[in-house]
Amino acid sequence: MTDFPGAPDSKAPRRGLRVLAAMSGGVDSAVAAARAAEAGHDVTGVHLALSANPQSFRTGARGCCTIEDSRDARRAADVIGIPFYCWDLAERFREDVVEDFVAEYEAGRTPNPCLRCNEKIKFAALLDKALALGFDAVCTGHYATVVVNEDGTRELHRASDMAKDQSYVLGVLDEKQLAHAMFPLGDTITTKDEIRAEAERRGLAVAKKPDSHDICFIADGDTQGFLAKRLGKAEGDIVDESGTKVGTHEGAYGFTIGQRKGLRIGHPAPDGKPRYVLDISPVNNTVTVGPVEALDVIALTAIKPRWCGVAPAGEGTYTAQLRAHGGETAVTAEPVGDAELRVRFTEPVRGVAPGQAIVLYDGTRVVGSATIAATERAREGNPSMISTRSR
């Protein structure tokens, strides 16, 4: 059955839970908090102050965690009629998310800061504090569903509406965290316009507020500029598969595997076709480019697996998602000890970069996630390992 996580056994009398609702200042988290309160739970709203410079306001749909957002969250809490607090987690966010983001790019990997934030901030720092204060669950506006089985175990599933599903960035949650996670929007088949209409009916001023997108701590969307300020310029070579220099760059951290645009290569490929980033080597500050076919990945090794329940035993058949807004692809996967996961794709996939997360699914159920450490590519039947190890 589907239920609010943390609820008692379905055979026992229902009671309201003490719920801490994380309110970002956006429409989703506001409606989620309102639904939790309407369901009879004792809800307290909290806005996480994650920016060291909160005086900087968002620009359109970019950025979040500003003073503007905290005020919007407070006004929403007032309308819902729940207590509201603002908690300063800026230092923890800087260490666990922002610095990790910079370090991963510096090492030639492609991190996912939203996934890291869910793992380290919302369902670690925030949840730990909530439980210590006597709350039963943390509520967020994520689109995902927690299913409570007859034996009381929990499973994380995709949202009812695949178009809004956010289970990929929640794939780092373990069963203990799922036991105290509440996603009131996940099992509702509604469009975003309907969520906004609901917010308007409830009198929430955030009904028409644009959604934030991109990376929340890079409000202007210029990731390369953000990294350049922190890592400085580091000129290096862009080479083709034979090692021939075809251009230069100002920092290997400014590239990602599969990137096509912005390469600034002065020499066209012999066949006249576009070239893509194939490899990033922070050791010699070199970026390797080549044809799109060279991006085909047939297998990968991932590390730091986290399971949404009991870890699978032996090899299994699943579908996998490799990016937040990507589709599913068929795979076979097998845990190797407690620290590694080996995955083989039924059909080659492209744009797979070390540092990204791979999330495994069994139907709609999230099995778990791991961080990609190395990929195996196949070109003209000749597999080759491209490895950029994650920390």
C-alpha positions in Angstrom: 0.0 0.0 0.0 1.0 3.6 -0.4 1.0 5.8 2.7 2.9 8.6 4.4 6.2 7.1 5.6 6.4 6.8 9.3 2.7 6.1 9.6 1.8 3.3 12.0 0.7 -0.1 10.8 -2.5 0.1 8.7 -4.3 -2.2 11.2 -3.7 0.2 14.1 -5.7 3.4 14.7 -4.4 6.3 12.6 -2.7 9.2 14.4 -1.2 12.4 13.2 2.6 12.5 12.9 4.9 15.3 13.9 6.2 16.4 10.5 9.0 18.9 9.6 8.2 20.3 6.2 11.2 21.6 4.3 9.9 24.7 2.6 12.2 26.1 -0.2 9.9 29.0 -0.9 8.6 27.4 -4.1 5.2 26.1 -5.0 5.9 22.4 -4.7 7.1 22.4 -1.1 4.3 24.8 -0.1 1.6 22.6 -1.5 3.3 19.5 0.0 3.3 21.1 3.5 -0.3 22.2 3.1 -1.4 18.6 2.1 0.5 17.2 5.1 -1.3 19.6 7.4 -4.7 18.9 5.8 -4.1 15.2 6.3 -4.1 15.7 10.0 -0.4 15.8 10.8 1.2 18.2 13.2 3.4 20.2 10.7 6.2 22.7 11.3 7.7 24.5 8.4 11.4 25.1 8.1 13.4 26.9 5.5 17.0 25.9 5.0 19.4 28.9 4.7 22.0 27.3 2.5 23.7 30.4 1.0 26.5 32.3 2.7 25.3 35.4 0.8 21.5 35.3 1.0 21.1 38.9 0.1 21.5 38.0 -3.6 18.0 37.6 -5.0 17.0 35.0 -7.6 16.9 36.0 -11.3 13.8 34.7 -12.9 13.8 30.9 -12.5 17.5 30.7 -11.6 18.9 30.1 -8.1 17.1 29.6 -4.8 17.8 29.8 -1.0 17.7 33.6 -1.0 16.1 36.0 1.4 13.3 36.3 -1.1 12.7 32.5 -0.9 12.8 32.5 2.9 10.2 35.2 3.0 8.0 33.4 0.5 8.3 30.2 2.6 7.3 32.1 5.8 4.3 33.7 4.1 3.2 30.2 2.9 3.5 28.8 6.4 1.4 31.7 7.8 -1.4 30.9 5.2 -1.3 27.2 6.0 -1.3 28.0 9.7 1.8 26.2 10.8 4.9 27.3 12.9 7.9 28.3 10.8 11.6 28.5 11.4 14.7 29.2 9.4 17.7 27.0 10.0 21.2 27.9 9.0 22.9 25.0 7.2 25.1 27.2 5.0 28.4 25.9 6.3 27.3 22.2 6.0 26.0 22.9 2.5 29.3 24.6 1.5 31.4 21.7 2.8 29.2 18.8 1.6 27.8 20.1 -1.6 29.6 23.1 -3.0 33.2 22.1 -2.2 32.4 18.5 -3.3 31.1 19.9 -6.6 34.3 21.9 -7.2 36.6 19.1 -6.2 34.8 16.6 -8.5 35.1 18.9 -11.6 38.7 19.5 -10.7 39.3 15.8 -10.7 37.7 15.4 -14.2 34.4 14.1 -13.0 30.8 15.3 -13.5 28.9 15.5 -10.1 25.2 15.9 -9.4 24.8 18.5 -6.6 21.1 18.0 -6.2 21.6 14.3 -5.4 24.4 15.2 -3.1 22.2 17.7 -1.3 19.4 15.2 -0.8 22.0 12.7 0.6 24.0 15.0 2.8 21.6 17.9 3.7 17.9 17.1 3.5 18.0 13.5 4.5 21.1 13.6 6.7 21.7 16.9 8.4 18.0 18.0 8.4 16.6 14.6 9.2 19.0 13.9 12.0 18.1 17.2 13.6 14.4 16.6 13.0 14.5 13.2 14.7 16.6 14.6 17.6 13.8 17.2 18.2 11.1 14.5 18.2 9.7 14.8 14.7 8.5 11.6 13.0 9.2 12.6 9.4 10.6 15.1 7.0 8.3 16.3 4.3 9.5 17.7 0.9 7.9 18.7 -2.4 9.7 16.0 -4.4 7.7 14.0 -6.9 8.3 10.4 -5.7 6.3 7.8 -3.8 7.1 5.7 -0.7 5.2 2.4 -0.6 4.8 0.7 2.8 4.7 -3.1 2.6 2.6 -5.4 4.8 5.7 -6.2 6.8 6.4 -2.6 7.5 9.3 -2.2 5.1 9.4 0.7 2.8 10.1 1.0 -0.9 10.9 4.1 -3.0 9.0 4.3 -6.3 8.7 6.6 -9.2 6.0 9.4 -9.0 2.6 8.6 -10.6 3.4 11.1 -13.2 6.6 10.2 -15.0 6.9 13.7 -16.5 7.5 15.1 -13.0 9.3 12.1 -11.4 12.3 13.0 -9.2 13.1 9.5 -7.8 16.5 9.7 -9.6 17.8 12.4 -7.2 16.4 10.5 -4.2 18.1 7.2 -5.1 20.7 7.7 -2.4 18.1 7.3 0.4 18.3 4.1 2.4 15.5 2.2 4.1 16.0 4.0 7.4 15.8 7.4 5.8 12.7 6.3 3.8 11.0 5.4 7.0 11.1 9.1 7.9 10.5 10.7 4.5 7.2 12.0 3.3 6.4 13.0 -0.3 2.8 14.2 -0.5 3.0 15.1 -4.2 4.3 11.8 -5.5 1.1 9.7 -5.9 -1.0 12.5 -7.4 -1.5 12.4 -11.2 -1.7 16.1 -11.8 0.0 18.6 -14.1 2.2 21.4 -12.7 -0.6 23.8 -13.8 -2.9 21.9 -11.5 -0.5 22.1 -8.6 -0.3 25.9 -9.2 -4.1 26.0 -9.3 -4.2 24.2 -6.0 -1.8 26.6 -4.5 -3.9 29.5 -5.7 -7.1 27.9 -4.2 -5.2 27.6 -0.9 -4.3 31.3 -1.0 -0.5 30.6 -1.4 1.2 33.6 -3.1 3.9 31.3 -4.6 1.2 29.8 -7.0 2.7 31.7 -9.9 6.3 31.8 -8.8 8.6 30.3 -11.5 10.4 27.0 -10.7 14.1 27.2 -9.9 16.3 25.2 -12.3 20.0 24.5 -13.0 22.3 24.5 -10.0 20.9 26.5 -7.1 24.2 28.0 -5.9 25.1 29.2 -9.4 22.3 31.7 -9.9 23.5 33.0 -13.3 23.8 29.5 -14.7 27.5 30.0 -15.7 29.0 26.8 -14.3 32.3 27.4 -16.1 32.6 30.9 -14.8 31.8 29.7 -11.3 34.5 27.0 -11.5 37.1 29.4 -13.0 36.7 31.8 -10.1 37.5 29.0 -7.7 40.0 27.0 -9.6 41.7 29.6 -11.8 42.6 29.3 -15.4 44.8 26.3 -16.3 45.6 26.3 -20.0 46.0 22.9 -21.6 45.7 21.0 -24.8 42.7 19.6 -26.7 43.8 16.5 -28.6 42.2 13.9 -30.9 42.2 10.2 -30.4 45.7 9.9 -31.9 47.1 12.5 -29.5 47.4 15.2 -32.1 46.8 18.7 -30.7 43.7 20.3 -32.2 43.1 23.2 -29.8 43.6 24.6 -26.4 41.4 25.2 -23.3 41.6 27.4 -20.2 40.7 24.6 -17.8 39.8 21.0 -18.2 37.2 21.4 -15.5 35.1 23.3 -18.0 34.2 20.2 -20.0 32.0 17.1 -19.5 32.0 13.8 -21.3 29.8 13.9 -24.4 30.0 17.7 -24.7 29.8 19.0 -28.3 29.4 22.8 -28.1 32.0 25.3 -26.9 35.1 23.2 -27.7 36.7 26.0 -29.7 38.7 23.6 -31.9 40.5 25.4 -34.7 41.1 22.3 -36.9 38.0 20.5 -38.4 37.9 16.8 -38.2 39.1 15.0 -41.4 35.6 13.7 -42.1 34.0 17.1 -41.4 31.8 15.7 -38.7 31.3 17.2 -35.2 33.6 16.1 -32.4 32.7 15.4 -28.8 34.6 15.3 -25.5 35.7 11.7 -25.0 38.0 12.0 -22.0 39.2 14.5 -19.4 42.6 14.0 -17.9 43.3 16.3 -14.9 46.7 14.7 -14.5 48.1 16.3 -17.7 45.3 18.8 -18.1 44.3 17.3 -21.5 40.9 17.0 -23.1 40.4 14.3 -25.7 37.8 14.7 -28.5 36.6 12.4 -31.2 33.6 11.2 -33.2 30.2 10.5 -31.5 30.6 6.8 -32.1 33.5 6.7 -29.7 31.1 7.6 -26.9 29.3 4.3 -27.0 29.5 2.7 -23.6 28.7 -1.0 -23.1 29.5 -1.4 -19.4 30.6 0.5 -16.3 31.9 0.1 -12.8 30.3 2.2 -10.1 31.3 2.7 -6.4 29.7 3.7 -3.1 26.4 1.8 -3.8 23.4 2.9 -1.6 20.4 0.6 -1.5 16.8 1.6 -0.9 16.2 -1.5 1.1 18.1 -4.8 1.1 21.0 -5.0 -1.2 20.4 -7.3 -4.2 22.2 -10.7 -4.1 24.0 -11.7 -7.3 23.3 -10.5 -10.8 19.9 -9.1 -11.7 18.1 -7.5 -14.6 17.0 -3.9 -14.2 16.5 -0.6 -16.0 18.9 2.2 -15.3 18.7 6.0 -15.3 21.9 7.9 -15.8 20.8 11.5 -15.5 18.0 13.4 -13.7 16.0 14.0 -16.9 17.2 11.0 -18.9 15.3 7.9 -20.0 15.7 4.3 -18.9 17.9 1.7 -20.4 18.0 -2.1 -19.9 21.0 -3.4 -17.9 22.3 -6.4 -16.0 23.9 -5.4 -12.7 25.8 -7.2 -9.9 27.1 -5.9 -6.6 30.8 -6.8 -5.9 31.2 -6.8 -2.2 29.9 -3.8 -0.4 31.7 -1.1 -2.3 31.3 -1.7 -6.0 28.6 -2.3 -8.6 29.2 -3.7 -12.1 26.7 -2.9 -14.8 26.4 -4.0 -18.5 24.1 -2.4 -20.9 21.8 -4.3 -23.3 22.4 -1.6 -25.9 25.3 0.9 -26.0 24.6 4.3 -24.4 26.3 7.6 -24.8 27.1 10.6 -22.6 28.1 8.5 -19.6 30.6 10.3 -17.4 32.5 9.3 -14.2 31.0 11.1 -11.2 27.5 10.8 -12.4 25.0 8.6 -10.5 23.5 5.5 -11.9 20.1 4.6 -10.4 18.7 1.1 -10.8 15.0 0.4 -11.1 12.9 -2.8 -10.9 9.7 -1.6 -12.6 8.9 1.6 -10.8 10.8 0.6 -7.6 14.1 2.3 -7.0 16.6 -0.5 -6.1 19.5 1.8 -5.3 22.2 4.1 -6.8 26.0 4.3 -7.1 28.6 6.7 -8.4 30.1 5.9 -11.8 33.8 5.4 -11.6 34.8 3.8 -14.9 33.2 3.1 -18.3 33.9 0.4 -20.9 33.5 1.6 -24.4 33.1 -0.4 -27.6 34.1 0.9 -31.0 34.2 -1.4 -34.0 34.1 -4.4 -31.6 37.2 -3.4 -29.7 36.3 -2.6 -26.1 38.5 -0.1 -24.2 38.4 1.1 -20.6 38.1 4.8 -19.9 38.5 5.3 -16.2 38.3 8.4 -14.1 38.1 7.2 -10.6 35.8 8.9 -8.1 36.9 9.6 -4.6 
